[in-house]
Amino acid sequence: MIRQTLRVHREIVVVLALFVALGIVYSTTTPLFEAPDEQWHFAFVQHVATGRGLPVQAEPLTHLARQEGSQPPLYYWLAAGATFWIDTSDFPGIVWENPHYGYNVPGIVNDNKNLFIHTSLENFPYRGATLAIHIARWLSVVMGALAVLFTYLLALENFPAQRFLAASAAAVVAFVPQFLFVSSAVSNDSTIVALSALTLWLMTRLSTADHRPQTALVLGVACGLAALAKVSGLGLTILAMLVLLFVVYRDLRRPNFEFRILNSEFRASLLCFFGAFLLVAGWWYARNLFLYGELTGTARMNEIFHLRAAPMPFDQLLAQLREVWETFWVGFGWGNVRAQPLIYTAIEIFVALGVIGWLLGIRNSKFKIQNSKFIGLMGWLAIMLGALIYWMQSTQAPHGRLFFPALPALAVLLVSGLAQFSIFDFRFHAARITQHASPFTHLSFVIFLFALAALAPFLILQPAYAYPPTLNENAIPQIPNRVDISYDDKIKLLGYDASSRRVTPGGAIELTLYWQSLASLDEDYSIGIRVLDAQQRVIGARNSYPGHGMLPTRLWYAGQIIRDAYWLPINADAPDTPLAQLEIIVFERLSRRDLVARDPRGEIITPFIGQIEVAAK
């Protein structure tokens, strides 16, 4: 029986296998805590796993989960159940923050993308908190796989007997690189996506179910679980109620209906739905009401997030919605690791084709029959978009993953639109011409997403967190622009290179520095890069740990030589300066004390290393 089922649904089996394989790749490629809020999500898991119950958002906070302590507990219970046997007392000791994170470099420039410093404690074989984090990540992969499976079932409900089309919709969910990234992190995001897909599938079945009270009961359980996964899951409860009312309204318009039977069935369905929902999730919202005086428990989260003093103006909102769009597809790290612009353009073309296909499909009678089933999916998109805009107007949150609960609905609608562009193969049969549709367009989108998802860990994600290249002694003679400046006999700047000797105000150059450690160091020194005009005014500057933020000096070994590249911007109001000077200092970050710079003869110098031209034209 199982073998026959797998054979019949072989397409989704392949998609699920590829998703899980890619999920494992993403989970092992992403350094610890470089996924959004992962350290706080894990702190919640650890809090529960060590028997301390659910975090309470009192003031001051007595736990490490910060704002994530306001999250509903379903994922954290599951992760705690999978990791409670592991000694995680080394957390948060393994958390080593990069003090220079947040420097505003373009998304495709790999410079200080890391919020944390990463050491050998993260290496395989995993142990302690590292092991628990990876197990919690694998749980997220499982939940992501359920999201893919439930999307397939949802699509089958909309495209009966069209398994390949349904598998294509599931594949869109599976191969969105950002969904893979989030599904391989310690996070409740893949859980709410799985439950969204399940709930949408049950809603669609409700409209055609013969035994609606039983279906409503299961739907109530699914909505309750969604509401226990994330607060956005409450929107599914609202949508489910609207679907119930729509089904009743549709039945009332049918000829020869029996109102008594319909009324009784509707009341039973409502009772089953709300009873199941309250039984599963009611206690959580009652707890919030008791502890915080409000149902969702997010008031404290808002305080930690720092609410906006006023809503964003419309132009700023549009700019942030563009951020949402890009990070919905590829926005690794904390949204600061992006793909090349051409990737987003290609995705936009496919999505535009899907929308056009929808407009063309409205004229197709078969497509019209499906429209009633699509109403719930479009309603969920509208609810999620409205909730996202409301949240963005409340706090700084231009994150595409916040729209992921709508991903299953979006995938089904997008594939249905792309399917309208099928290539027609005309065959002469039985004295007439028949049409056999070929799934060219939506299959092209699936293949594109899969290729992007498969390559992204190696071409986008891994390079963003790569250590700088270590050179051997034989490479020293080839180092350009030798300066051989030593800093307190601890670090030597061997030479440098600039991507350009001329830059416009508001522009930037890439500056490559070649460093050598002269001794083992027990302190983390920062590097300061300055561009000074003729009046010695700073017209461009930045600070960083070595290794574009990845390799603090405490991790160096004596004699190590590294090639270190930095993004160096010039102020937009910088005056034209034909001989702007480049200065490189090494300093103690907390005391701000500069290490003494000496030239090859041992004389103390101001560490200017070269000159560039700053000119508007």
N, C-alpha and C positions, 0 to 999 in steps of 0.2 A: 504493500500500500504506500509506504513512504517512498520507495524507489519509483513507483509510478507517478506520484505527486511531483517528485523532483524532476522526472523526465518531462512531464507536462509543462512545468513552470521553470524550465531550465534557464531561461533568460534571466530571471530574477536571481536564481542561484549564482550565476556568473557575476552579476552586479554586486551581490552581497559579498562574495568571496573577494572581489577586487576592492571593495570598500574596506573590509576588515584588514586586508593586506596593506593598503595605503594608510589606514588609521594607525597601524603599528609603526609604519615608517615615520609618520608625522610625530607620533608620541615619543619615539626614540631620538628624533632629530631636534625637536624643540627643547632648548635648555630649560631647566626647572624655573618656574615662576615667570617665564617670558610670555605666557598667555595671560590675557586680561584678568586681573584680580585673583590669579591662581593661588598666591600665597594666603589670601584671606579665605578662599574657598577651602583650602586644605586645613587651615586653622579651625574652621567650623567642623570639618570631618574629624580632626584630632580631638576636638572638644567633646564630641559625642562618643568617639571610640574609646576614650579614656574614662568613660563613665560619669562625666560631669553634666549630662543631660543637654538640653537645648540652650544655646546662649541667650542671655537676657540683655536687651539693649538699654541697660541702666546707665546713668551718668554719675561718675565716669565709667567707661567700659572696663570690665574685669576679664576680658578675653581678647584674643588676637584676631578674631574674625572681622573686626571693624564693621563697616556697613553691611557686609554679607551676613552678619548675624541676624539681619531682618528677613532673610530669605526663608521661604517655606522649606520644610525639612526632608522631603522625600529622597532626593539624591544623596544627601549627607547621611541619612540613615543607611542607605544601601552601601555607600562607600565605607562607612564606619563598620558595618557588618562584614565587609570584605577585608578590613585592615586592622581590626581591634587586637589581633594577636601579635602585632608588630610593635617593638619598642621604638617609639618615635620621639624619645626624649632629646634627640639631637636637633629637633626643630624647636625654636626658630634659629638655632645657632648656625645652621647652614645658609641662612639668608644673609647675603653680603651685598648691600646696595651700592650702586654706582652713583656717586654724588654728582657726576657731570651728565647724568641722563637728562634727556629733555631738550638737548640742544637742537635748534630748529634747522635740520638739514632735510633736503628733499627725500621723499620716500624711497627712491632707488639708489641713494648714496649710503653705503654701508659705513656709518660713522656714529658711534655711541647709540646704537639701536638698543643696547642691552640695559635694562633697568637694574640688573643684578650682575655681580661678578660670579663666574662659574669655575669650579675647581674639580680636582680628581674625585671629590666626594660624590659627584654625580655619575661617575663611570660605572660600567658593568664590571663585576656582578653587583647588583643593587643591594643595599642594606639600610636598615634604620628607616628614617623618614623618606629617604630616596626611594626605597622599595615600596613603601606605602603610597607615595605619590604616583608611581608608575602603575600600581594596581588600581588606584582610583582613576587614572587615565584610561586604563583598559576597560574599566566599567563604562566610562563615557563612550568608548568605541562601540561597546555592545549596545548602548542606548541609541547611538547614531545608526547602527545597523537595524534596530527596530524601527527607527524613523524611516529608513529606506524601504523596509518590508511593508509597513503600514501605508506608505505612499503608493506602493504597487497595488495594494488592495483597494485603496481609494480610487486609483486610476482605473482599475478593472471595473469598479462600480460605475464609473462614468463611460468607459469604453468596453462594454461586455464583449467577451470572446476575442478581444484584440490585445493579446498578451504582450506582443512586441511593443505596441504603443504604450501600454501600461509600464512595461519594463523601462522604456525610454524616459518616462516621467520619473520613475524611481532613480534612474541613473543620473538625471539632472541633479536630484538631491544629493546623491552619493558622491558626485564628482565636482561639486562646487568646492574649490580649494579652501575657502574660508570655513565652510562647514566641516570639512575634514580636520582643519586646524583646531577648531573649537571642540570637535568630537574626540580629540586626542589630548584634551587638557582636563585638569580637575575643575569641573564646572558643571552647573545644572542646565546649561543651554541645550545640549543634545537630548536631555531627558524631556524638556518641555516640547521640543520639536517632535519627538517620538509620540508623545501623548496628544499633541495637536493633530498629527496625522491619523492616529487611532480615532480620536473624537470626530474628526471630519468624515472619516470612513463610516462610522456608526451613524452620524447625522444623515449621510446620503442613503444608507440602508433603511433608515427610519421612514423615508418617504415611500419605500416600496415594501416594507415589512408586512407580513401577514399577522404577526403577533406583536403589536406595537408596545404593549406594557412591558414585555420581556426585553425588547430592544431598548426601550426607554430606561429600564433598570440598568442595563449594561452601560448605556450612554451616561447615566448619572454617576456610575462608578468611575468611568473614564474622565468625566469633567471634574470629579472630586480629586482624582489623582493629578490631573493637570493643575488644579488650584493648589495642590500640595507640592508641585514641582517649581512653580514660579507664579508670582502674582499676576502676570499677564495671562495665565491660564484661566483667570476669572472671566475673561472675555469670551471664552468658549462656552461658558454656562449661559451667558446672555444670548449668544448665537444659537445655542441648542434650544432655548426657549422660543426664539423667533422661528426656528425650523418647525417646532411642534405646532405653533400657531398657524404657520403656513400650510402644514399638512391638513389641519382641521379645516381651514378655509377652502383649500382645494377640494376636500371631500364633500363639503357642504354644497358645492356647485355641481356635483355629479347628479345625474338624474336617478330617481328611484332609490335615493339613500334612505336609510332608516336612522332618523335622528336619535332615537332612544339608545340604540346600540352604539352609535358614534359618540354620543355624549358620555356614556358609561365608559367606553374605551379611552376617551380623552382624559377623563378624571383619573382613571387607573394609571394611565401613562404619566400624568403629572405627579401623582402620588409616588409612583415608583422612581421617577427621575429625581425629584427633590429629596425623597427619603434616602436614596442611595448617595446623593451628593452630600447631604448633611451628615450622614453617617461616616463618610470617608473624610471629608475636609472641614466639617462644621466646627469640630473641636479646636482646630488651629486658629480660625478666625475669632472664635469665642475667647481663646487665650489672649490674642492680640487686644481684643476689646477690654479684657480684664486688666492686662498689664500696662497697656499704653493708651487706652481710651479711644482707640480707632481700629477698624477691622483689619487693615492690611499690615499694620505694624511698620510702615515705611516712614513715619514721621522722623524717627531717629536717623534712618538712612539719609533722608533729605538734609538733616542737620550736618551729618558728616560730609555729604557731597557738596555742601554749600549751595543753597538755592540762588537762582538769579534774582537780582534786585528788581529787574523788569524784564518782560519778554523780549526776545531778539527782534530787531527790525526785519522786515521781509527779505531784504537782500542778503542779510547775514544768515537767515534761515535757509534760503536757497543754496548758499555756499556750503552750509553744513549738511544739507540733504545730498549734495554732491559727494561729501565725505562718506555719508551713509552708503551711497550707491557703490563707491569704490571698495569700501571695507566689507560690503556684503559679499563681494566676489573674491577679492584678495586684499587683505589688510592684516598681515601677520604681526606678531609681536603685540604691542599695545596700539595697533593700528598704524604703526610708523614704518612697516616694512611692506613696500608696495611692488606691484609688477610694472613693467614698461607700459606707458600710455597706450601703445598699440593694442595691448591685450584688452583693456577696457573698451576701446573702440570696437574691436571684433565682437565682444559680448553685446554691446549696444546694438550692433547690426542685427544679430540673431534675435534679440528681444524685440527690436522694431519689426522684424519680419513676423514674429509671433503675433504682435498687435495687429499688423496688416492682415495676417491670415485670419484672425478673429473677425475682422470687419468683412472680409470676403466670405467667411464661413456662415455669416448670418443669413446669406441667401440660400444656403444648403439646407434642405428640409431635414435631413438626418441630424445636422448640427443643431437645428432649432429644437429638436426633440430633447437633446441633451441640455439645453439652456436652463431648464428648471433645476437640474442637478448642479449646474455651475453657479447658481445664485448663492448658495451657501459658501462656496469657495470665494466668490467675489466679496461677499459680506465679510468674511474673515480677513481678507486683504484690507478692506476699508477700516475695520476695527483696529487692526494692528497698526496701520499707517496713522490713524488718528491718535492712538495711544503713544506711538513713538514721537509724533510731533508735540504732543502735550508734554511728554517727559523732556524732550529737547528744549522746550520753552521754560522748563522748570530748572534744569541744570545742564552742565556741559556733558552731552552724551551723543555725539555724532558717530554712533557705532552701528555698523551694518548687522552685527550679530543680534541686536535687539529686535530686528525684524525677522529673525530666523523662524519663529513659530509659524509665520506665514509661508515658509519655503515650500512645504508640501502642496499647498493650494496653488502657489505661483508656478510650481513645476508642472502640475496637471494642466493648468490653463495655458501655459507657454507651449507645451508640447501639442496641445489640441490646436493652437493657432498655427504652429509650424507645420503640422500635418496637413493643413490646407494647401501647402505648396508641393504636395506629392507630384512626382513625375509620372506621367501616364504612359503605360506601355500598351499600345493598341494591338490587339490580336484578332485575327479573323477566325471566328468560330461559329459553326452552325449558321452560316449565311448572315452573320451579323457581327458588328464590332463591339467587343467588350473592353472594359477598362480595368486594369490591374494597377492599383496605386503602389508606388515604391516610396519607402520612408526616407527619401534622400535628405530633406532639410533637417528634420529633427534628429536623424541619425548623425548628420554632420555636426550638429551642436553637441551631441553626446560625445562624439569622438574628440572634438575640440576641447571640451571640458576635461575629459579623461587625460588627454595628453598634457594639458596644463597642470592638472592635479598631480600627475605622476612626475613631472619635471620640477614642479615648484619647490619641493623639499631640498633639491640639490642645486637649483639655479637661483632661487630667491631666499629661501629660509636659512639654509645652512651658511651661505656666505655672509649673511647679516651678523652672525655670531661667531665667525671664524677668528681664531687667533692670528696675529700678524705673522708673516713669513719670518722664519729664523734663518739667518745666513751663516755660512761658515767663514773661517778666516781667509780662505782663498778668494772670497768675494770682495774683500776690502779694497783691493786696488781698482775695482770697477765702480766703486761708489762715486757718484758725481758730486761736483762742487764741495770738495773736502774742506772742512773747517776745523775739525779735531778740537772742539771746545769741551773741557771737562768741568763738571759741576761738583765741587767739594770732594773731588777724587772718588766719587761714587758712580757717576754716570757720565758717559762721553757722547757728545753729538759728533758723529763721524762726518756726515755730509747731508746734503739735502737736494731736492729737485722740485721744481714748480711746473705745473701743467701749462702755464703761460707766464710770460713776463709782462703782459699787458692786460689790464682788467678795467671794466667800466664801473662807475659808482653803482652800487646795488647788485653788482655781479659777484662772482666768486672764482677762486682758483682752488685746485687740489695741491696741497703741499705735502711732499713725502720727506720724512725725516729718517735718518739712519742712526740708531742708537746702539751703544754697547754698555753693558753693565760691567763696572770695574770691581764690584764686590757683591757678596750676598747682602741684601738689604732687609732691614726689619721694620721699615716704615714705607708707607705709600706716598710717593711724591707725585704731584700734578705737574703737567706741562702747560705753560702759558704761551700762546702765540699772539704776537702783536704786529700790526701794520701801522707805522707812524709816518705822518707827512713831514714837510720841511720844517714846520714849527713844533715838531715832536708831539703833535696831537694824535691820539689813537683814532684811526679811521677804520679799523677792522681788528677784531679780537675774538679769541675763544680759549677755553680751558678744557683739559681732558686728562684722564689717565692715559698712559701709553697704550699702544695696541688698539687705537680708536675706541678706548674705553674698556677693552676686554682684558688687559694684562697689567694690573697694578705692579709696582716695582717690587713688592714683597714676593711676587710669584716668579721673579727673574732668578736665574742662576748666574754665578760669576762668569764673566766672559761672554754671555749671551749677546748676540747681535740681531736686531730686529729691523725690519722695514716697515715704517709706520706712516699711514696716509691720513690726511685730515682735510675736511671741507672748510675753507677759509673765506668767509664772506667779507665784502667791503661795504661800509655804510652807504646808504643811498644818497646821503647829503655830503659825501666826501668830496673835497675840492680836487681839481686836476693837480696831480703831483707827479712830475716826471721821474723822481727818484725817491719813492716811498721805501722806507727801510723795513726789513723783516727782523723781528727780535724774538728770540726763543729763550724763555726762562724756565727754570725748574724750581718749584716752591713747595713748602709744607702747607697743605690746604687749610688746616685749622689756624695755625699761627700766622699764616701768610708770609712767612720768612722765605726769602729767595736764597737758594744755594749760590755760593760764590762761583762765578764763571771765570775760567782761566784759559788763555790761549795756549798753543803748543809749547811756548817758552815758559809757561808758568805764571805769566803776568795777569793780574786781575783786569777784566775787560767788561764792557757792556756788550752782552751777547747778540750783536747784530750779525746776521749771516749773509745778507744779500739785499738786493733792491728789485722792485718792480715798478712799473709805470701805471698810474691811475689816471685815466683820461676818458672823457665822455664820448669821444669819437676817435 
